[in-house]
């Protein structure tokens, strides 16, 4: 898969349990020659809101947990990936909550 700047990343699926779990490898030529593993967990949740008389169920949602493993011996890459995941997860939240896409997102 090509990403920005002509760089590439490859993945192999290790475990798929729809709609709860996706586990895959990740090897990106722009971070060095090592493989990492990404785990995506999705959990259905009730969404509650606060009202003057207490908390009330508003609907349903999904809790997303992402774990990225395999950075032993590569602390600089772990830090860079942390920043990348923070940005990526905020873009996912913006899309889900406000329908903001890469085309409509304001530049940083």
Buried (B, 14 or more C-beta within 10 A) or exposed (E): EEEEEEEEEEBEEEEEEEEEBBBBBBBBEEBEEBEBBBBBBBEEEEEEEEEEEEEEEEEEBEEEEEEBEBBEEBEEBBEBBEEEBEEEEEBEEBBEEEEBEEEEEEEE
